[in-house]
Amino acid sequence: MRNNKKELWIQLYKTMIRIRQLEEKLKELYLRGYIRGTIHVSQGQEAVAAGGCLALESDDYIITTHRGHGHCLAKGVESKKLMAEILGKKTGCCKGRGGSLHAFDVSKGVLGAAGVVGAGIPIATGVGLGIKQLKEKKVILNFFGDGASNQGTFHEAINLGSVWKLPVIYLVENNLVADTTPYRETINIENIADRAKSYGIPGVIVDGNDSTEVYKVVKEASDRARFGKGPTLIECKTYRWEGHHIGDKCVWREEGELESWKKQDPIKRLAKKILSAQILNEGDLRNIQQNAEKEMEEAAKFAIESPQPESVSALDFVWAENKDEEIKN
């Protein structure tokens, strides 16, 4: 937790700017052919990643999704290693094995990105059980989207987390569309957080484009979880500016929808608050922007120039090494 409002707001702003620049640079690299397959970026949703991860302690955990670059960066994964991983390079945080969909860094508490919708929810619940059995004062923050809340894994895992009072924060990034299917066509209730009543846990709705509010509710949920009071279901209402993937034509969008949400840009909203409170001035904000741009330029250069994993290493990291004794048949 940050010591005061000034420190918190500056850190939130810096983190969101870095996420925005990371995603913009990744989009550029994808269009230039440096990234194989596709990527799922998160412009517009930076407040959830920044507010959520900064509300945690350094040794807490997160599990993220296919749209998880911002979560990884906010939790402390180095931009160079993250960028290299997404480009499939040897210098990546997973040695080029994870790519965009499965980047993680255990040293920073990032326990993985679940590419399958809803797959991370039971994993996070299992991590919560492990924390409880080890009697650690830690929590795990589980990010997932609105589409995942319709999966059986959501209901089964959260029910178990509630029954066992596990230290898990279940956080829904409701960006109003699952892949290319609008929220209103798949969920017949106004708020996903209302489902928390079924499990006897708190359900909290928050403006997902207000990083300070996201920080506040995640901090409250982490305090609750950390001291044995069980999980919370948080719904952050937000919006992604890009489609499901780069190249998505977004035919599901209504006219004027994107423009309306861009007026709620989480970065501009916090900048306005910072300037109004005279915490920083326009020049300070420009310096933060320029530093983030420079950081991501350097990360991209590092990633592009890094080597590919050697073919002879294809089976490395598949099996855990048994250093204590030789396995005998």
C-alpha positions as CSV (number, residue, x, y, z in Angstrom):
1,M,0.0,0.0,0.0
2,R,1.2,3.5,-0.9
3,N,1.9,5.9,2.0
4,N,-0.4,8.8,0.9
5,K,-2.7,10.0,-1.8
6,K,0.0,11.8,-3.7
7,E,2.3,8.8,-3.9
8,L,-0.6,6.5,-4.8
9,W,-2.0,8.7,-7.6
10,I,1.4,9.2,-9.1
11,Q,2.1,5.5,-9.1
12,L,-1.3,4.7,-10.6
13,Y,-0.8,7.3,-13.3
14,K,2.7,6.0,-14.2
15,T,1.5,2.4,-14.2
16,M,-1.5,3.2,-16.6
17,I,0.8,5.2,-18.9
18,R,3.3,2.3,-19.1
19,I,0.5,-0.2,-19.8
20,R,-0.9,2.0,-22.6
21,Q,2.5,2.4,-24.2
22,L,3.2,-1.3,-23.9
23,E,0.0,-2.2,-25.6
24,E,0.4,0.4,-28.4
25,K,3.9,-0.8,-29.0
26,L,2.8,-4.4,-29.1
27,K,0.1,-3.5,-31.6
28,E,2.7,-1.9,-33.8
29,L,5.0,-4.9,-33.6
30,Y,2.2,-7.2,-34.5
31,L,1.3,-5.2,-37.5
32,R,5.0,-5.1,-38.5
33,G,5.1,-8.9,-38.4
34,Y,7.2,-9.4,-35.3
35,I,4.5,-11.3,-33.3
36,R,3.3,-14.7,-34.5
37,G,-0.4,-15.7,-34.1
38,T,-2.3,-12.8,-32.6
39,I,-2.5,-10.7,-29.5
40,H,-5.2,-9.4,-27.2
41,V,-4.6,-5.8,-26.0
42,S,-6.3,-3.8,-23.3
43,Q,-6.3,-0.1,-24.2
44,G,-9.1,1.5,-22.1
45,Q,-8.9,-1.0,-19.3
46,E,-5.6,0.2,-17.7
47,A,-7.3,1.4,-14.4
48,V,-8.3,-2.2,-13.5
49,A,-4.8,-3.5,-13.8
50,A,-3.1,-0.6,-12.1
51,G,-5.7,-0.2,-9.3
52,G,-5.9,-3.9,-8.7
53,C,-2.3,-4.8,-8.6
54,L,-1.1,-1.8,-6.7
55,A,-3.6,-2.6,-3.9
56,L,-1.7,-5.9,-3.3
57,E,1.5,-6.5,-1.3
58,S,4.6,-7.4,-3.3
59,D,4.4,-11.1,-2.2
60,D,0.7,-11.5,-3.1
61,Y,-0.3,-13.4,-6.3
62,I,-2.3,-12.8,-9.4
63,I,-3.7,-15.1,-12.1
64,T,-4.6,-13.3,-15.3
65,T,-6.2,-13.9,-18.7
66,H,-5.5,-13.9,-22.4
67,R,-5.7,-10.1,-22.1
68,G,-3.2,-9.9,-19.4
69,H,-0.1,-7.9,-20.5
70,G,-1.2,-4.9,-18.3
71,H,-1.7,-7.1,-15.3
72,C,1.8,-8.5,-15.6
73,L,3.4,-5.1,-16.0
74,A,1.4,-3.7,-13.0
75,K,2.5,-6.6,-10.8
76,G,6.2,-5.9,-11.5
77,V,7.2,-8.0,-14.6
78,E,10.0,-6.2,-16.4
79,S,8.9,-4.6,-19.6
80,K,11.9,-6.0,-21.6
81,K,11.3,-9.6,-20.4
82,L,7.5,-9.3,-21.0
83,M,8.0,-7.9,-24.5
84,A,10.6,-10.5,-25.4
85,E,8.2,-13.2,-24.1
86,I,5.4,-12.0,-26.3
87,L,7.8,-12.1,-29.3
88,G,8.7,-15.7,-28.3
89,K,12.3,-14.9,-27.5
90,K,14.8,-16.7,-25.3
91,T,15.2,-13.7,-23.0
92,G,11.5,-13.6,-22.2
93,C,10.1,-14.1,-18.7
94,C,9.1,-17.7,-19.7
95,K,12.1,-18.3,-22.1
96,G,9.8,-17.8,-25.1
97,R,7.5,-20.7,-24.1
98,G,4.5,-18.7,-23.0
99,G,4.0,-16.0,-25.5
100,S,1.2,-13.5,-25.2
101,L,-1.4,-15.9,-23.9
102,H,0.6,-17.5,-21.2
103,A,3.2,-15.0,-19.9
104,F,4.0,-15.3,-16.2
105,D,6.7,-14.6,-13.7
106,V,6.5,-16.5,-10.4
107,S,9.2,-14.2,-8.9
108,K,6.7,-11.3,-9.2
109,G,3.7,-13.4,-8.0
110,V,2.3,-13.7,-11.5
111,L,1.2,-17.4,-11.6
112,G,0.1,-17.5,-15.1
113,A,-2.3,-16.3,-17.7
114,A,-5.2,-18.7,-18.5
115,G,-5.8,-18.6,-22.3
116,V,-9.0,-20.7,-21.9
117,V,-12.0,-18.5,-20.7
118,G,-12.7,-19.2,-17.1
119,A,-9.8,-21.6,-16.6
120,G,-8.0,-19.4,-14.1
121,I,-10.8,-19.2,-11.6
122,P,-10.4,-22.8,-10.2
123,I,-6.6,-22.4,-10.4
124,A,-6.8,-19.3,-8.2
125,T,-9.1,-21.1,-5.8
126,G,-6.5,-23.8,-5.5
127,V,-3.8,-21.3,-4.9
128,G,-6.0,-19.8,-2.2
129,L,-6.3,-23.2,-0.6
130,G,-2.6,-23.6,-0.6
131,I,-2.1,-20.2,1.0
132,K,-4.5,-21.2,3.8
133,Q,-2.9,-24.5,4.4
134,L,0.5,-22.9,4.6
135,K,-0.9,-20.3,7.0
136,E,0.5,-17.5,5.0
137,K,-0.8,-13.9,5.2
138,K,-1.1,-13.6,1.4
139,V,-4.0,-13.2,-1.1
140,I,-4.5,-14.1,-4.7
141,L,-6.2,-11.7,-7.1
142,N,-7.9,-13.5,-10.0
143,F,-8.7,-11.4,-13.1
144,F,-11.3,-12.7,-15.6
145,G,-13.8,-11.3,-18.0
146,D,-17.6,-11.2,-18.1
147,G,-17.8,-14.2,-20.4
148,A,-16.0,-16.3,-17.9
149,S,-18.8,-15.6,-15.3
150,N,-21.0,-17.9,-17.4
151,Q,-18.7,-20.8,-17.2
152,G,-19.3,-23.7,-14.7
153,T,-15.8,-23.1,-13.3
154,F,-16.9,-19.7,-12.1
155,H,-19.8,-21.1,-10.0
156,E,-18.0,-24.2,-8.7
157,A,-14.8,-22.4,-7.8
158,I,-16.4,-19.4,-6.1
159,N,-18.8,-21.6,-4.1
160,L,-15.8,-23.6,-2.8
161,G,-13.8,-20.5,-2.1
162,S,-16.8,-19.2,0.0
163,V,-17.3,-22.4,1.9
164,W,-13.6,-22.7,2.8
165,K,-13.2,-18.9,3.3
166,L,-10.2,-18.8,1.0
167,P,-8.0,-15.7,0.5
168,V,-9.1,-15.1,-3.1
169,I,-10.3,-11.9,-4.8
170,Y,-12.4,-12.8,-7.8
171,L,-12.3,-9.7,-10.1
172,V,-14.5,-9.5,-13.2
173,E,-13.3,-7.1,-15.9
174,N,-16.7,-6.5,-17.4
175,N,-15.8,-4.8,-20.7
176,L,-19.3,-5.5,-22.0
177,V,-18.3,-8.1,-24.7
178,A,-17.1,-11.7,-24.5
179,D,-15.0,-12.2,-27.6
180,T,-17.5,-10.7,-30.1
181,T,-20.7,-11.3,-28.1
182,P,-22.2,-8.3,-26.3
183,Y,-22.9,-8.7,-22.6
184,R,-26.6,-8.0,-23.0
185,E,-27.0,-11.1,-25.1
186,T,-25.6,-13.6,-22.7
187,I,-26.3,-12.4,-19.1
188,N,-29.9,-11.7,-18.0
189,I,-29.0,-9.6,-14.9
190,E,-27.7,-6.0,-14.6
191,N,-24.7,-6.8,-12.5
192,I,-22.4,-9.8,-12.4
193,A,-21.5,-8.9,-8.8
194,D,-25.1,-9.7,-7.8
195,R,-24.2,-13.3,-8.2
196,A,-22.1,-13.1,-5.0
197,K,-25.3,-13.4,-3.0
198,S,-25.6,-17.0,-4.1
199,Y,-22.3,-17.8,-2.4
200,G,-22.7,-15.7,0.7
201,I,-19.8,-13.3,-0.1
202,P,-19.6,-9.6,-0.7
203,G,-20.3,-8.5,-4.3
204,V,-18.9,-5.1,-5.1
205,I,-19.5,-3.0,-8.2
206,V,-17.0,-0.3,-9.2
207,D,-16.3,2.1,-12.0
208,G,-13.5,0.2,-13.8
209,N,-12.2,3.4,-15.4
210,D,-11.5,5.0,-12.1
211,S,-8.1,3.7,-10.9
212,T,-8.4,5.2,-7.4
213,E,-11.8,3.5,-6.8
214,V,-10.5,0.2,-8.1
215,Y,-7.6,0.4,-5.8
216,K,-9.9,1.2,-2.8
217,V,-12.2,-1.8,-3.3
218,V,-9.4,-4.3,-4.1
219,K,-7.5,-3.1,-1.0
220,E,-10.7,-3.6,1.1
221,A,-11.2,-7.1,-0.4
222,S,-7.5,-8.0,0.2
223,D,-7.7,-6.9,3.9
224,R,-10.8,-9.1,4.3
225,A,-9.2,-12.1,2.6
226,R,-5.9,-11.7,4.3
227,F,-7.4,-12.1,7.7
228,G,-9.5,-15.1,7.2
229,K,-12.9,-13.6,6.2
230,G,-13.0,-15.2,2.7
231,P,-13.4,-14.0,-0.8
232,T,-15.0,-11.0,-2.5
233,L,-16.5,-10.8,-6.0
234,I,-15.6,-7.4,-7.6
235,E,-17.1,-6.3,-10.9
236,C,-15.2,-3.5,-12.6
237,K,-17.3,-2.0,-15.4
238,T,-15.0,-0.9,-18.2
239,Y,-14.5,-1.1,-21.9
240,R,-11.8,-2.2,-24.4
241,W,-11.0,0.1,-27.2
242,E,-9.6,-2.5,-29.6
243,G,-11.5,-5.5,-30.7
244,H,-11.1,-9.0,-29.3
245,H,-7.8,-9.2,-31.2
246,I,-5.9,-7.0,-33.6
247,G,-7.8,-7.1,-36.8
248,D,-11.3,-7.6,-35.3
249,K,-13.7,-5.4,-37.3
250,C,-15.9,-4.9,-34.2
251,V,-19.2,-5.4,-36.1
252,W,-20.8,-5.9,-32.7
253,R,-20.3,-2.3,-31.7
254,E,-23.2,0.2,-31.7
255,E,-22.7,3.5,-33.4
256,G,-20.9,6.0,-31.2
257,E,-20.2,3.4,-28.5
258,L,-16.4,3.6,-28.7
259,E,-16.4,7.4,-28.9
260,S,-18.5,7.5,-25.8
261,W,-16.2,5.2,-23.8
262,K,-13.1,7.1,-24.9
263,K,-14.5,10.1,-23.2
264,Q,-14.1,8.1,-20.0
265,D,-10.4,7.4,-20.7
266,P,-9.0,6.3,-17.3
267,I,-5.7,8.0,-17.9
268,K,-7.2,11.4,-18.7
269,R,-9.5,11.1,-15.8
270,L,-6.7,10.6,-13.3
271,A,-4.6,13.3,-15.0
272,K,-7.5,15.7,-14.4
273,K,-7.6,14.8,-10.7
274,I,-3.9,15.1,-10.3
275,L,-3.8,18.5,-11.9
276,S,-6.8,19.7,-9.9
277,A,-5.1,18.6,-6.7
278,Q,-1.9,20.3,-7.8
279,I,0.0,17.1,-7.2
280,L,1.8,17.4,-10.5
281,N,1.8,19.9,-13.4
282,E,1.4,19.5,-17.2
283,G,5.2,19.3,-17.6
284,D,5.4,16.5,-15.0
285,L,2.8,14.5,-16.9
286,R,4.5,14.9,-20.2
287,N,7.8,13.7,-18.6
288,I,6.0,10.5,-17.4
289,Q,4.6,10.0,-20.9
290,Q,8.0,10.5,-22.5
291,N,9.7,8.1,-20.0
292,A,7.1,5.4,-20.7
293,E,7.5,5.8,-24.5
294,K,11.3,5.5,-24.1
295,E,11.0,2.5,-21.9
296,M,8.8,0.6,-24.4
297,E,11.0,1.6,-27.3
298,E,14.0,0.1,-25.5
299,A,11.9,-3.0,-24.6
300,A,10.9,-3.5,-28.2
301,K,14.5,-3.1,-29.4
302,F,15.6,-5.6,-26.7
303,A,12.9,-8.1,-27.8
304,I,13.6,-7.8,-31.5
305,E,17.3,-8.2,-31.1
306,S,17.0,-11.1,-28.6
307,P,17.7,-14.7,-29.9
308,Q,15.1,-17.3,-30.5
309,P,15.2,-20.4,-28.3
310,E,17.4,-23.1,-29.7
311,S,15.7,-26.1,-31.3
312,V,17.7,-28.4,-29.0
313,S,16.0,-26.8,-26.0
314,A,12.5,-27.7,-27.1
315,L,12.0,-30.2,-24.3
316,D,13.5,-28.0,-21.6
317,F,11.2,-27.2,-18.7
318,V,8.7,-29.9,-19.7
319,W,9.6,-32.1,-16.7
320,A,10.7,-31.0,-13.2
321,E,14.2,-32.1,-12.4
322,N,14.6,-34.5,-9.5
323,K,17.8,-33.5,-7.8
324,D,17.5,-35.6,-4.7
325,E,17.4,-39.0,-6.2
326,E,17.3,-40.8,-9.5
327,I,13.9,-42.1,-10.5
328,K,14.1,-45.9,-10.7
329,N,11.8,-48.1,-12.7
